[in-house]
């Protein structure tokens, strides 16, 4: 694998990890301040979708390596 490809993959993974962290913080914040169930449910769905994208991306990178 070329270093440029590896760096591009690292950037994508780092971006998704940052997105997960932001969604997790927002979920905790809303839960702490008594957000309505629908708002928390939507945020949990977004968090899970991001987590799945990261897992799929990891599988693709593992098979390409």
SEKOL-507980 format. One record per residue (C-alpha): x, y, z; residue in three letters. Coordinates in steps of 0.001 Angstrom, whole numbers, plus 524288, in hexadecimal, padded with zeros to 5 digits. Layout:
XYZala ...
REM end
This chain:
800008000080000unk 8051D80D397FC6Funk 806E78174680714unk 7FD698208F80045unk 7F2AD8163C80054unk 7F5828132A80E81unk 7F4D98218A81236unk 7E7EB8232D80AFFunk 7E24B817A081265unk 7E72881D2981F41unk 7E08182A1181C5Bunk 7D38E8234F81968unk 7D44181B1B825C6unk 7D823826D282E20unk 7CCBF82E918289Bunk 7C323823C182BE1unk 7C8C18224783990unk 7C753830EA83BB9unk 7B94E8301F836E8unk 7B687824FD8405Bunk 7BC4882C9684BADunk 7B42B838A18487Cunk 7A7B98309384760unk 7AAA1829AC85430unk 7ACD4836B685B31unk 7A01683C00855B9unk 798E082FBE859D7unk 79E0C83105867C3unk 79AE483F7D86808unk 78CF483D798638Bunk 78AD48323086CD0unk 7902283A0A87841unk 787478459287569unk 77B2283D2F873EEunk 7794E83CFE86546unk 76D0E836E285FE9unk 76DD08289885C2Eunk 76C5982B6A84DA6unk 778178349284D95unk 7808382AA8854A3unk 77BAA81FAB84BE2unk 77F5E8275683FA1unk 78CCF82A5B84507unk 78EE581C17848B6unk 78B238183F83AD1unk 7950E821E78353Eunk 79F8081D0083E89unk 79CF680EDD83AD0unk 79D328123882C43unk 7AA7D818AF82DCEunk 7AF9780D28835AAunk 7AB22803C882AFEunk 7B19380C1D82068unk 7BE4E80BA082802unk 7BD587FCDE829A2unk 7BA9F7FAEF81B1Dunk 7C5E3803C38178Eunk 7CEE17FC1182080unk 7CACD7EF63819DBunk 7CD8E7F53280C7Eunk 7DAEF7F9E3810D8unk 7DE117ECAE816E4unk 7DAD87E56680A57unk 7E27A7EF238021Cunk 7EEB97EDE780A4Dunk 
REM end
